[in-house]
Amino acid sequence: MQSIPSPYTVAVYPIEQQPGVWFAAYLISEYKDGMERVVANVAMRHDTHRTAAKAKHAARCAGEGAIARLAARHYNTGATAQTTQGARHG
């Protein structure tokens, strides 16, 4: 599979909701013209885990998937809003 260059990065962090219950969160940033812009700050409260490591893994997978979709949209500059509008995945 060919990698698409991307101006996006993901930061992941677990949040302890209560003792022994963790949920994942991730932040997507775009770097352009020497500036950083936050594109998304997502808390996955619906997806709880028993360890911080599992929560971080879930956030990493979700964040990298979101970046792949953003990078593909960024790479295909000829795409219209209609073709990318339905590209949301949970």
Secondary structure, DSSP 8 states (H G I E B T S, - for coil): ------SEEEEEEEEEEETTEEEEEEEEEEEETTEEEEEEEEEEEEEEESSHHHHHHHHHHHHHHHHHHHHHHHH-TT--HHHHHT----
